[in-house]
Amino acid sequence: MKYTTDYGYEIKPVYGPRDVEGIEYDRDLGDPGSFPYTRGYHENGYRDRMWTRRMTAGLGSSRDANKVLKKYREMGQTGGMCVIHDRASSSCLDADHPLARRENGVLGWPGSSLLEFEELMEDIPLTGQSITLLGCCAPSSLRLAYVVALAEKRGIDPREVHGSVTESPFGNVFGQTDVQPFDLNMKLFLDAAEYVVRNKIRMRSGLVGQHFQESGGNNAQALAIELSMLKEICGRLVNERGLDFDDAVRVPYQLVSIGSRFFEEIAKVRALRRMWARMAKEHFGAKKERSCQLLIAVHTSGRTMTYQQPLNNVVRCGIQTLAGAMVGCTAVDNATMDNAYAEPSPLAARMSLNTQHIVAVETGVADVVDPLAGSYFVERLTNEVEAAAYRVLEEIDALGGLVAAIEKGRIEAMLKEEAHIKFREMNNKERLVVGVNHLVIPREEEMFEIPIQETEASDSEAIATRMADWKKTRDMAPIEASVQRLYADARKGDRFNLMPAIIDAVKVYGTAGEIIGVIRLARGLKYDRFDMIECPYALS
Amino acid sequence: MANARSIKVIVSMIGLDSHTTGAEVVSTLLRDAGFEVVYLGVNQTPAMIVNAAVEEDADVIGISCHASNFALIEELMNLVAENELTDVPVVCGGNIPPNQIARLTAWGVAKIFPPGSSGDAIVEYLAANARRRDVAADRISPACRQRGAKQAGEGKL
């Protein structure tokens, strides 16, 4: 067994006063609600507002996902909903695209038009709960347009809707691959972010550090990546889009991954709050205290959910949820016991939501803010992960920032190396995982078959056929007018904001494939990323 | 591992799945064990994978699956049969539910490596079960050229 953190800090058998010698309470910790916010942002913690307890939904058709969301509301998920795109719509492919036909509704919601969003949200309120939609960067400007369009249809001021539907262009270069080019993603992301700020819409944008960590990155690297994403995004909103930092900072929220190494996960999030507060003040010159408070949501780690003996995952999820709660986050969406198989079954979803409810109301951990503060071990770990993260951050800065580091292949190399280390440690039993490389039992002795949600090829095909048939029934004149405007706007340069034209096209039922395709054409790219279909419109 | 030296393995993602970590880790461990690995990366259609196997004259096709893109595996297996590549075993690794393992096996997938499979198990299986070049060499050259011809113009779905 190894007694080191995943970033290589050697853990001692016992910690004492000498481990926290350099710490000055007011400078390094501060009371909850005080700079540098190591202990959190709220004096009363969860007594004023419990964290949002939610599950990620999406599998099969939009109507299927709507049923799941309604079920989750019955299970006590009323503070906020979270839905993830399927693979095709994450890639901005319409369901009738040749590559989509066999993957529609796989591991997500086939959200490539306003129609699909209307079906998803049928009889579900847009306000009074946070609306979170995930899945790649390029479709996220469409998601913002869906929310604005549906709010207007329902007679709601879009400024009354809150949540997060857009996603930074970085999430999908870490271990997953976005099919749209990075510069297009960045442009669309900045357009959406600027639109949200200038129109005072309370929609955040996910900087998904979780993807980096779920792909193998260690805690210190994850912190460094999270901070360098914030630095890059806020820097661009200020320098390229002319926003005040104190306005720009209303855009990002950080989605962090929490695994089973309990104290290390808690230390990581405490360090993130402190590091961001200092960056906001020292690097960006924040004028408002709020700007030093980074909104942090937690995804308990899907990577740790094992294929073997899936019931064990209920326990892992409980430990991770407890860490997420004790560290004081805004929202938690849980992994589930069937995470290694498919999207959550109703049983797995109920187990995970109940895990959160149990931690919230039964354990007492939500009664006191930052209960581990002052622990010799936790404070030392917080300092250690922070110091290690600053070293990685310096390296990224020296390469010219995160975009430059990605272009130079440094981040990919970092991830690859870490993923290999993790595999080797498991293979050599330096790290033990029950049921995987420790106390392994044959499958037939597992004694319990969990239900598994799956999509069949016929489900994917049905979604494709519906999309193809529905497209023919649309009123084409307004769509053609809107894509002409979009094409014209998209040739006005990167700083020209495309959100108004995208919203117009979405409102008249232009699809994700059409909208992104037309923008691609205007940028000199092929209409279809895979060069299998042609643009149906004559653009001029 | 001496007997791995001459074995050429195609490692590929399939369809729109972009969870590449597993495929990359396996590529590295196979290279370390002496295999020749051709990693195709993301967004590969069944036809692209089979074309690559023909062009590279591969001895094994390894597919990374992350839950639910199994219909594409069925398509791949049909193309493997159509192209008379049945002496090239297709193996799959990743998050594959037990009921799917039975289906994949019925379609002709030679071996499934679910999460938690050890590096040694993968290396040993491929070393023992990859197409044998000494056997294949007699018939591969003309047949392979033929396959290549058959595939021309089928570069896309």
Interface residues (C-beta under 8 A of the other chain):
Chain A: R87 A88 S90 S91 L93 P98 L99 A100 R102 E103 V106 L107 N172 G175 Q176 T177 D178 V179 S215 G216 T306 Y307 Q308 A340 Y341 A342 L415 K416 A419 H420 F423 N427 V433 G435 V436 N437 R443 I452 E454 T455 E456 A457 S460 F530 D531 M532
Chain B: G15 L16 D17 S18 H19 T20 T21 E24 V25 T28 L29 V42 N43 T45 H66 A67 S68 N69 F70 A71 L72 E74 E75 N95 P97 P98 N99 P114 P115 G116 S118 G119 D120 K156 L157
